Each structure stands twice: as C-alpha cells, then as structure tokens.
Amino acid sequence: MQQEEQNQETHGKIEVILQAAQRRLGLYGYEKTTMKEIADDISMSKAALYYYFTDKDAIFKAVVEREQKEFSALIEKKIAELDNPEEMVKVYIDQRMRYFREFMNLSKFRSTEPEQVKPLLKELFFRFRLEEQKLLVKILKIGNSSGQFHCENEELYADLFLNIVKGLRFSLIQQKPYIELAPEELEVLVNAFHDFTTLFIRGLKYNESKYYK
C-alpha cells in the first residue's frame, strides 16, 4: 500500500513538472528554457527537479512524448466519430498541422543545431512516424472497405502521404535561422497541406477499373 502511494505521489509530481515545462517551452522554446526556471515555476528546488529528470533534454523528450500520445489519442477519437474516410483524412491533416505548430513553439531550435538536436529527437520522430502510419493505414482500409477509396497497398500510400507532408514542412523551414514560422508562412503551409490533401483524396477515389472495362 505504501509503495502504491509513493508511486502515485511520484507520478503526480512528474505531471506537475511536465505541465510547467510544457507551458515554459511553449512560451520561450527549448533553447531559452532552463531547469532552474522550470523548478521555480512550481516552487521546487533545482536539486529536487534533477531527482525526477536528469537534464533538460529528458524533460523536453517527456513533454514531446506526452504531446505525441495526446495527438494520437485525439485522432483515434475523431476517426471513431466519423463515417466518411475522406473527412477522416482532412481531420488528420488539420490536427497534424496543429501539432506541428505546437511542436515548433516547444522547440524553437536554431537551424544551425540539427546535429545536436537530432540524437534527442530521432527515436521520438521514428516512433511517432510509425503511429502516424498506423492511423493513416487504418483510414485507408476504412475507405477501401466502403468502396470510396481504391488503393492496393495502404502501407505504401500512407508512407507516400507522410513523405510529401514532411517535404512541404521542410520546404519552408530549411533556410530560416530558427525553426519557426511567421503567421503568414504558417498560412501558406496550411494551404499547401490542404491542396495536397485534396489531390491525394482525388487519387484515392479514382477507380481505374471503372474506366478500362
């Protein structure tokens, strides 16, 4: 019983730390956030904070993992509420754009730091990519089953979709001193996402056999 109470207390403190870190990272980004500031925000000593997280990288990673899980859970919930697979794809891309904006606010990395940042995020991005692909494959399978989509290989189409979305993002951030976008640049990216999604859905709805009988 005592062990269970200790586990609950530890979990509760970790949640408080992550909430504080998420707020501060959202305001100032990774580079300008310190362990001391996070500790001060929750009236915790810096030494106590190090008891739960070894360094700022560990906190940042935990915050990103938390947001990734929230994103996946939200998409799963929204998909379950919809019947139309076309709307599912559109909801996914809208929520993916929202997550991208939030991640940029959390990080605000200098574009000159990719090699330093890459080891921290590589595993997170890889696992998140797998989760995204599963979600898209699920949507494509629903579309195929309903007869609204026509794709022979859902995994291949999902991978292609994610690669193009990734390319659209990098096309706007690769030449910037900080990995963040101004509101007007975000609007350009949102419009590009929507245009591509429209084209992608049209391709999914095209039934070759219908025209070559």
KOLBATI-108561 format. One record per residue: x, y, z of N, C-alpha, C, O, CB in turn; residue in one letter; chain. Coordinates in steps of 0.1 Angstrom, whole numbers. Each point is the difference from the previous one (the first is absolute). Glycine has a CB too. Layout:
N
NODE     npx     npy     npz    capx    capy    capz     cpx     cpy     cpz     opx     opy     opz    cbpx    cbpy    cbpz   r   c
NODE       X       Y       Z       X       Y       Z       X       Y       Z       X       Y       Z       X       Y       Z   a   A
...
This chain:
213
NODE     npx     npy     npz    capx    capy    capz     cpx     cpy     cpz     opx     opy     opz    cbpx    cbpy    cbpz   r   c
NODE       8     -12       0      -8      12       0       9      13       0      -3       9      -7     -15     -22      19   m   A
NODE      28      12      -4       9      12       1       7       2     -13       2      11      -4       1     -16      28   q   A
NODE       2      -6     -31       6       1     -12      -9       6     -11       4       8      -8      10     -28      14   q   A
NODE     -27      16      -6      -9       5      -9      -2      15       2      -1       8     -10     -11     -30      10   e   A
NODE      11      27      12      -1      14       3      12       8      -4      -1      11      -5     -14     -17      25   e   A
NODE      27       0     -18      12       7      -5       0       1     -15       4      10      -5       8     -19      25   q   A
NODE     -16      -2     -27      -1       1     -15     -10      10      -4       3       8     -10       3     -32       9   n   A
NODE     -17      25       7     -10      11      -3       6      14       2      -3       9      -8     -16     -25      14   q   A
NODE      26      17       5       6      13       3      10       4     -10       1      11      -5      -5     -15      29   e   A
NODE      12      -6     -28      11       3     -10      -7       3     -13       5      10      -7      11     -26      18   t   A
NODE     -26       9     -15      -7       3     -13      -6      14       1       0       7     -10      -5     -32       7   h   A
NODE      -1      28      14      -6      13       1      10      12      -1      -2      10      -7     -15     -20      22   g   A
NODE      29       8      -9      10      10      -1       6       1     -15       3      11      -5       3     -15      29   k   A
NODE      -5      -7     -30       5       0     -14     -10       7      -9       4       8      -9       8     -30      13   i   A
NODE     -25      20      -1     -10       7      -8       1      15       2      -1       8     -10     -14     -28      12   e   A
NODE      17      24      10       1      15       3      13       5      -7      -1      11      -6     -10     -14      29   v   A
NODE      21      -4     -23      13       5      -6      -2       1     -15       3      10      -7      10     -21      24   i   A
NODE     -20       1     -23      -2       0     -15     -10      11      -4       2       6     -11       3     -31      11   l   A
NODE     -15      27       8      -9      11      -3       7      14       0      -2       8      -9     -17     -22      19   q   A
NODE      28      16       0       7      12       1      10       1     -11       2      11      -6      -4     -11      31   a   A
NODE       9     -11     -29      10       1     -10      -7       2     -14       5       7      -8       9     -23      21   a   A
NODE     -26      10     -15      -7       2     -12      -4      15      -2       1       6     -11     -10     -29      13   q   A
NODE       4      29       9      -3      15      -1      12       8      -3      -1       9      -9     -17     -13      26   r   A
NODE      29       2     -10      12       8      -2       6      -2     -14       4       9      -7       1     -10      32   r   A
NODE      -4     -12     -29       5      -3     -13      -9       7     -11       5       4     -10       5     -26      19   l   A
NODE     -23      22      -7      -9       6      -9       2      15      -2      -2       5     -11     -14     -23      16   g   A
NODE      20      24       6       2      15       0      14       3      -5       2      10      -8     -18      -8      27   l   A
NODE      26      -9     -15      14       4      -2       8     -10      -9      11       4      -5     -12       8      26   y   A
NODE      -4     -24     -23       8      -9      -8      10      -8       8       3       4      11      -7      10     -31   g   A
NODE      10     -24      13      10      -8       7      12       7       4       5      -1      11     -13     -18     -24   y   A
NODE      14      27       4      13       7       2      -1       9      12      10       1       8      -5      -3     -32   e   A
NODE     -16      10      26      -1      10      10      -6      -5      13      -3       8       9       2       9     -27   k   A
NODE      -2     -30      19      -5      -5      12      11      -7       8       8      -8      -5     -31       5      -6   t   A
NODE      23       5      24      10      -6       9      -7      -9      11     -12       2       2      28      18      -6   t   A
NODE      -8     -29       9      -5      -8      11      -4       8      12     -10      -3       6      25     -16     -14   m   A
NODE      -8      29      11      -3       9      12     -13       7      -2      -8       1       9      33       2      -5   k   A
NODE     -28       2     -16     -12       7      -3     -12     -10       2     -10       4       6      21      12     -22   e   A
NODE     -10     -28      11     -11     -10       2      -2      -3      14     -11       0       5      17     -10     -27   i   A
NODE       5       8      30      -1      -2      14      -6      12       7      -9      -3       9      29     -12     -10   a   A
NODE     -16      27      -2      -6      12       6     -15       1      -2      -8       4       8      30       7     -10   d   A
NODE     -26     -15     -10     -14       1      -4      -9      -8       9     -12       3       2      19       1     -25   d   A
NODE      -2     -15      28      -8      -9       9       5       0      14      -3      -9       8      -2      -5     -28   i   A
NODE      13      24      24       5       1      14       7     -13       4      -2      -4      11     -16      20      -6   s   A
NODE      27     -21     -14       7     -12       3      15       4      -1       4       8      -8     -22     -23      -1   m   A
NODE      26       9      17      15       2       0       5      -6     -13      -5     -10      -5       7      11      30   s   A
NODE       9       5     -30       6      -6     -12       5     -14       2       0      -9      -8       7      32       1   k   A
NODE      -2     -25      19       5     -14       4     -11     -10       0       1     -11      -5      16      21      19   a   A
NODE     -29      -6     -10     -12      -9       0      -4      -3     -14      -4     -11      -3      -3      20      25   a   A
NODE       8       1     -31      -4      -2     -14       9     -10      -6      -4      -8      -8      -5      32       7   l   A
NODE      22     -23       4      10     -10      -6      -3     -14       5       5     -10      -6      12      29       5   y   A
NODE     -24     -20      12      -3     -14       6     -10      -7     -10       1     -12      -2       2      20      26   y   A
NODE     -12       0     -30      -9      -6      -9       4       0     -15      -4      -9      -7     -13      17      23   y   A
NODE      25       2     -20       5       0     -14      15       4       0       4       9       7     -27      -2     -15   f   A
NODE      31     -14       1      14       1       0       5      13      -5      10       6       4      -8     -30      -6   t   A
NODE      -9      30      -8       3      12      -7     -11       6      -8     -11      -6       0      35      -1      -1   d   A
NODE     -22      18      -5     -10       7      -8      -5      -9     -12     -11       0      -3      20      23      10   k   A
NODE       1     -30     -13      -3      -9     -11     -11     -10       4      -9      -3      -7      32       6      -2   d   A
NODE     -21      -9      21      -9     -10       5     -14       6       2     -10      -7      -3      29      -5      14   a   A
NODE     -20      24      -6     -13       7       2      -7       2     -14     -11      -2      -2      19      13      24   i   A
NODE       0      -5     -31      -5       3     -13      -5     -12      -7     -11       0      -6      27      19       4   f   A
NODE      -8     -30       3      -4     -13      -6     -14      -5       6      -8      -4      -8      33      -1       3   k   A
NODE     -26       6      18     -12      -4       6     -12       9      -4     -11      -6      -2      24      -3      22   a   A
NODE     -11      22     -21     -11       8      -5      -4      -3     -14     -12       0      -3      21      18      18   v   A
NODE       1     -20     -24      -4      -3     -14      -7     -14       0     -10      -1      -8      30      14       0   v   A
NODE     -16     -23      15      -6     -13       1     -15       2       4      -9      -6      -5      31      -5      10   e   A
NODE     -24      19       5     -13       3       5      -9       6     -10     -12      -5      -2      21       8      25   r   A
NODE      -4       6     -31      -8       7     -10      -2     -10     -12     -11       1      -6      20      21      13   e   A
NODE       0     -30     -10      -2     -10     -10     -11     -10       3      -9      -3      -8      33       5       2   q   A
NODE     -24      -6      19     -11      -9       4     -13       7       0     -10      -6      -4      26      -6      19   k   A
NODE     -17      24     -11     -12       8       0      -5       2     -14     -12      -2      -3      18      14      23   e   A
NODE       3     -10     -30      -4       2     -14      -6     -13      -5     -10       0      -6      28      17       3   f   A
NODE     -11     -29       5      -5     -13      -5     -13      -3       6      -9      -5      -7      32      -3       5   s   A
NODE     -25      11      15     -13      -3       7     -11       8      -6     -11      -4      -2      23      -2      23   a   A
NODE      -9      19     -24     -10       9      -5      -4      -4     -14     -12       0      -3      22      18      16   l   A
NODE      -1     -22     -21      -3      -5     -14      -8     -12       0     -10      -2      -7      31      12      -1   i   A
NODE     -17     -20      17      -8     -12       1     -15       3       4      -9      -6      -5      30      -6      12   e   A
NODE     -22      21       2     -14       4       5      -8       7     -11     -11      -4      -2      20       7      25   k   A
NODE      -2       6     -31      -8       7     -10      -3     -10     -12     -11       1      -6      23      20      12   k   A
NODE      -3     -30      -9      -3     -10     -10     -12      -9       4      -9      -3      -9      33       3       2   i   A
NODE     -25      -3      19     -11      -9       5     -13       8      -1     -11      -7       0      27      -5      16   a   A
NODE     -16      25     -16     -12       8       0      -5       3     -15     -11       5      -2      18       5      24   e   A
NODE       2     -14     -32      -3       3     -14      -4     -13      -7       5     -11       3      10      31      -2   l   A
NODE     -23     -18     -12      -3     -12      -9       7       1     -13       2     -10      -7     -24       8      19   d   A
NODE      25      15     -16       6       2     -13      15       0       0       6       9       7     -26       4     -13   n   A
NODE      27     -22      -1      14      -1       1       7      13      -6      11       3       4     -13     -28      -6   p   A
NODE      -5      31      -8       6      13      -5       1      10      11      10       7       1     -20     -12     -24   e   A
NODE       0       6      31       0      10      11      10      -4      10       6       8       7     -30      -3     -10   e   A
NODE      27     -18       5      10      -5       9      14       5      -4       7       5       9     -21     -25      -4   m   A
NODE      17      19     -18      13       5      -5       1      15       3      10       5       4     -10     -23     -22   v   A
NODE     -11      26      15       1      14       2       1       4      15       8       9       3     -22      -7     -24   k   A
NODE       7      -9      29       2       2      15      14      -3       4       6       7       8     -30     -12      -4   v   A
NODE      29      -6      -9      14      -4       4      10      12      -4       8       4       8     -14     -29     -11   y   A
NODE       5      30      -9      10      10      -5      -2      13       8      10       7       3     -10     -18     -26   i   A
NODE     -13      14      26      -2      13       8       6      -2      14       7       9       5     -28      -5     -17   d   A
NODE      20     -15      18       5      -3      14      15      -1      -1       7       4       9     -28     -15      -2   q   A
NODE      26       6     -18      15      -2      -1       6      14      -2      11       2       6     -14     -24     -17   r   A
NODE      -3      31       5       5      14      -1       0       6      14       9       7       3     -18      -5     -27   m   A
NODE      -2      -4      31       0       6      14      11      -6       8       7       8       7     -32      -6      -9   r   A
NODE      28     -15       1      11      -6       8      13       6      -4       9       3       8     -22     -24      -6   y   A
NODE      15      23     -15      12       6      -6       3      14       6      11       3       4     -14     -17     -25   f   A
NODE      -8      22      21       2      13       6       4       0      15       9       7       4     -26       1     -20   r   A
NODE      11     -17      23       3      -2      15      14      -5       2       7       5       9     -31      -9      -5   e   A
NODE      28      -5     -13      14      -5       2      10      11      -3      10       1       7     -18     -24     -14   f   A
NODE       6      31      -3       9      11      -3       0      10      12      11       5       3     -16      -7     -28   m   A
NODE      -6       5      31       0       8      12       8      -6      11       7       7       7     -29       2     -14   n   A
NODE      21     -22       9       8      -7      10      15       1      -2       8       1       9     -28     -16      -5   l   A
NODE      24      14     -17      14      -2      -3       7      13      -2       9       4       7     -14     -26     -16   s   A
NODE       1      29      -2       7      12      -5      15      -2      -1       8       9       5     -26       5       6   k   A
NODE      22     -25     -17      14      -3      -2       6       9     -10      -7       5     -10       3     -28      16   f   A
NODE      17      26      -5       7       7     -11       2     -10     -11       3     -12       3       9      28      13   r   A
NODE     -13     -12     -28       2      -9     -11      15      -4      -1       3      -9      -8     -23      20      -4   s   A
NODE      29      -5      19      14      -3       0       2     -12      10      12      -4       1      -6      28      -8   t   A
NODE     -16     -28      14       2     -11      10      -5     -13      -3      -2      -8       9       1      26       7   e   A
NODE      -2     -22     -29      -6     -12      -3       7     -13       5      -6      -9       5      -3      20     -24   p   A
NODE      22     -11      19       8     -11       4      -1      -2      15       1     -11       5      14      13     -25   e   A
NODE     -15       9      27      -2      -1      15     -14      -5       4      -1      -7       9      18      26      -7   q   A
NODE     -27     -14      -9     -13      -3       3      -4     -14      -5      -8      -7       7       2      31      -8   v   A
NODE      11     -28     -10      -4     -13      -6       0     -12       9      -9      -8       0      18      17     -21   k   A
NODE       2     -11      29       0     -12       9     -11       0      10      -6     -10       3      30       9      -6   p   A
NODE     -28      13       7     -11       1      10     -13      -3      -6      -8      -7       7      21      25       5   l   A
NODE     -16     -15     -24     -13      -1      -6      -1     -12     -10     -11      -4      -3       9      28       5   l   A
NODE      13     -30      -6       0     -11     -10     -10     -11       4      -8      -4      -8      31      10       2   k   A
NODE     -21     -11      19      -9     -11       4     -15       4       1      -9      -7      -4      29      -3      17   e   A
NODE     -22      22      -8     -14       5       1      -6       2     -13     -12      -5      -2      18      17      23   l   A
NODE       1      -7     -31      -6       2     -13      -3     -13      -7     -10      -2      -7      22      24       5   f   A
NODE      -2     -32       4      -2     -13      -6     -13      -7       5      -8      -5      -7      33       3       5   f   A
NODE     -27       2      16     -11      -6       6     -13       7      -4     -10      -6      -3      24      -2      22   r   A
NODE     -13      22     -20     -12       7      -3      -4      -2     -15     -12      -1      -3      18      18      20   f   A
NODE       4     -19     -25      -2      -3     -14      -8     -13      -2      -9      -1      -8      30      14       2   r   A
NODE     -17     -23      14      -6     -13       0     -15       1       4      -9      -6      -6      31      -5      11   l   A
NODE     -25      19       5     -13       2       5      -9       7     -10     -11      -3      -3      20       4      26   e   A
NODE      -3       9     -30      -7       8     -10      -3     -10     -12     -11       1      -5      23      20      11   e   A
NODE      -3     -29     -10      -2      -9     -11     -11     -10       4      -9      -3      -9      33       5       2   q   A
NODE     -25      -7      19     -10      -9       4     -14       7      -1     -10      -6      -5      26      -6      21   k   A
NODE     -17      25     -12     -12       7       0      -5       2     -15     -12      -2      -3      18      14      24   l   A
NODE       4      -9     -30      -4       2     -14      -4     -13      -6      -9       0      -8      24      20       7   l   A
NODE      -8     -30       4      -3     -13      -6     -14      -4       4      -8      -6      -7      32      -1       8   v   A
NODE     -28       9      12     -13      -3       5     -11       8      -8     -10      -6      -4      20       2      27   k   A
NODE      -7      17     -25      -9       8      -8      -2      -5     -14     -11      -1      -6      17      21      20   i   A
NODE       5     -24     -21       0      -5     -13      -7     -13      -1      -7      -2     -10      28      14       5   l   A
NODE     -19     -20      15      -8     -13       0     -15       2       1      -8      -7      -7      28      -4      17   k   A
NODE     -24      21      -2     -14       3       1      -5       5     -13     -11      -4      -4      14      10      28   i   A
NODE       5       2     -31      -4       5     -13      -1     -10     -10     -10       0      -8      20      21      13   g   A
NODE      -1     -31      -5       0     -11      -9     -13      -9       2      -7      -4      -9      32       4       8   n   A
NODE     -27      -3      14     -11      -8       4     -14       6      -4      -9      -8      -4      23      -1      23   s   A
NODE     -15      22     -19     -12       7      -3      -2       2     -15     -10       4      -5      11       7      27   s   A
NODE      10     -14     -30       0       2     -14       2      15      -4       0       3     -12     -15     -22      11   g   A
NODE      18      27      10       3      15      -3      14       2      -5       3       9      -8     -20      -3      25   q   A
NODE      27     -14     -12      14       1      -4       3     -13      -8      -6     -10       2      12      24      19   f   A
NODE       4     -12     -29       5     -11      -8      16       0       0       6       6      -8     -27      -5      -7   h   A
NODE      26      -8      25      15      -1       0       4     -14       4      -6      -6      10       8      30      -3   c   A
NODE       7     -30     -14       3     -14       1       9      -2      12       0     -11       6      -2       8     -30   e   A
NODE      10      13      28      10      -2      11      -1      12       9       5      11      -2      11     -24     -13   n   A
NODE     -24      11      26      -2      11      10      13       5       6       1      12       2     -24     -21       2   e   A
NODE      32       0      -1      12       4       7       9       9      -9       5      10       4      -6     -32       9   e   A
NODE       1      18     -26       8       8     -10      -6      14      -1       7      10       0      -1     -31     -12   l   A
NODE     -19      22      11      -7      13      -2       2       9      13       2      12      -1     -19     -23     -15   y   A
NODE      16       4      27       2       8      13      14       5       1       2      12       4     -20     -26       7   a   A
NODE      27       6     -15      14       5       0       3      11      -9       7      10       3       0     -33       3   d   A
NODE     -13      22     -18       1      11     -10      -6      13       5       6      10      -2      -7     -28     -17   l   A
NODE     -11      17      25      -6      11       5       8       7      11       2      13      -1     -24     -23      -3   f   A
NODE      28       3      13       8       5      10      13       7      -5       5      10       5     -14     -27      11   l   A
NODE      15      10     -26      12       6      -6      -2      13      -7       8       9       2       0     -32      -5   n   A
NODE     -19      24      -4      -3      13      -6      -4      11      10       5      11      -2     -13     -24     -18   i   A
NODE       1      10      30      -3       9      11      13       5       6       1      12       3     -24     -23       1   v   A
NODE      32       2      -1      13       3       6       7      10     -10       6      10       5      -5     -32       7   k   A
NODE      -1      19     -24       7       9     -10      -6      14       0       8       9      -2      -3     -30     -12   g   A
NODE     -18      22      15      -6      13       0       4       8      12       2      12      -1     -22     -21     -11   l   A
NODE      21       2      23       5       7      12      14       5      -1       3      12       2     -18     -26      12   r   A
NODE      24       6     -19      14       3      -1       3      11     -11       9       7       1      -4     -30       7   f   A
NODE     -14      23     -17       2      10     -11      -1      14       5       5      10      -6     -14     -26     -10   s   A
NODE       2      18      27      -2      14       6      10       3      11       2      12       4     -26     -13     -11   l   A
NODE      30      -9      14       8       3      12      15      -2      -3       8       4       9     -27     -11       5   i   A
NODE      23       1     -25      14      -3      -2       9      12      -1      12      -2       4     -20     -19     -15   q   A
NODE       4      32       7       8      12      -2      -1      10      11       5      11      -1      -6     -15     -23   q   A
NODE      -6       1      35      -3      10      11      10      -2      11       4     -11       3     -28      11      -9   k   A
NODE      27      11      13      10       0      11      -6      -8      12       8      -7       7       1      29     -14   p   A
NODE     -22     -21       9      -6      -8      10     -11      -9      -6      -6       4     -10      10      14      27   y   A
NODE      -6     -30     -12     -10      -9      -5     -14       4       5      -6      -7       8      23     -12     -10   i   A
NODE     -22      30      -3     -13       5       3      -5       8     -11       8       6      -8      -3      -6      32   e   A
NODE     -18       2     -26      -6       7     -11      -9      11       5      -6       0      10       7     -21     -23   l   A
NODE      -1      32       5      -8      11       2     -15      -4      -3      -2      -9      -8      21      26       3   a   A
NODE     -29      -9      10     -14      -4      -3      -3      -1     -14      -7      -9      -5       1      20      25   p   A
NODE      12      -2     -29      -3       0     -14       6     -13      -6      -5      -5     -10       3      31       9   e   A
NODE      14     -30       6       6     -12      -5      -7     -12       4      -1     -10      -8      23      22       9   e   A
NODE     -27     -12      11      -9     -11       4     -12      -2      -9      -5     -11      -3      13      14      27   l   A
NODE     -14       9     -27     -12       0      -9       4      -6     -14      -8      -8      -5      -1      28      17   e   A
NODE      20     -17     -17       5      -6     -13       1     -15       2      -4      -8      -9      16      29       3   v   A
NODE      -6     -25      17       2     -15       2     -14      -7       2      -2     -11      -6      24      16      17   l   A
NODE     -31       1      -4     -13      -6       2      -7      -1     -14      -6     -11      -2       4      21      25   v   A
NODE       3       0     -31      -7      -1     -13       7     -10      -9      -7      -7      -7       1      31       9   n   A
NODE      19     -26      -1       7     -10      -7      -4     -14       4      -2      -9      -8      21      24       5   a   A
NODE     -21     -17      17      -5     -12       5     -13      -4      -5      -3     -11      -5      16      15      25   f   A
NODE     -22       6     -20     -14      -2      -5       0      -3     -15      -8      -9      -4      -1      24      22   h   A
NODE      16      -8     -26       1      -2     -14       5     -15      -3      -6      -7      -8      10      32       4   d   A
NODE       7     -28      11       5     -14      -2     -10     -10       4      -2     -10      -7      25      18      10   f   A
NODE     -30      -6       9      -9     -10       5     -12      -2     -10      -4     -11      -2      10      18      25   t   A
NODE     -10       4     -29     -11       0     -10       4      -9     -12      -7      -8      -5      -1      31      12   t   A
NODE      20     -21     -12       6      -8     -11       1     -14       4      -3      -9      -8      15      29      -1   l   A
NODE      -7     -23      21       2     -13       5     -13      -8       0      -1     -11      -4      21      19      17   f   A
NODE     -30      -1      -7     -13      -7       1      -6      -3     -14      -6     -10      -2       2      22      24   i   A
NODE       5      -2     -31      -5      -3     -14       7     -12      -6      -6      -8      -6       2      33       3   r   A
NODE      17     -26       6       7     -12      -5      -5     -13       6      -1     -10      -7      21      24       3   g   A
NODE     -23     -13      17      -6     -12       7     -13      -4      -5      -4     -12      -1      17      19      21   l   A
NODE     -21       3     -25     -14      -3      -4       0      -4     -15     -11      -5      -4       3      22      21   k   A
NODE      19     -16     -24       0      -4     -14       0     -15      -1       9      -7       6       4      28     -12   y   A
NODE     -22     -26      -1      -1     -15      -2       3      -3     -15      -7       2      -9     -11      -3      27   n   A
NODE      31      -4     -19       5      -3     -14      -9     -10      -7      -3       2     -12      26       2      20   e   A
NODE     -28     -14      -1      -8     -11      -7     -13       6      -5      -5      -5     -10      15     -12      25   s   A
NODE     -15      28     -10     -12       6      -4       2       6     -14     -10       0      -8       3       5      31   k   A
NODE      19      -1     -27       2       6     -12       7      -9     -11       2       4     -11       0      17      24   y   A
NODE       1     -33      -9       6      -9      -9      -7     -14      -1       6     -10      -1      16      21       6   y   A
NODE     -35     -10      -5      -7     -13      -1      -2      -3     -15      -7     -10      -3      -5      15      25   k   A
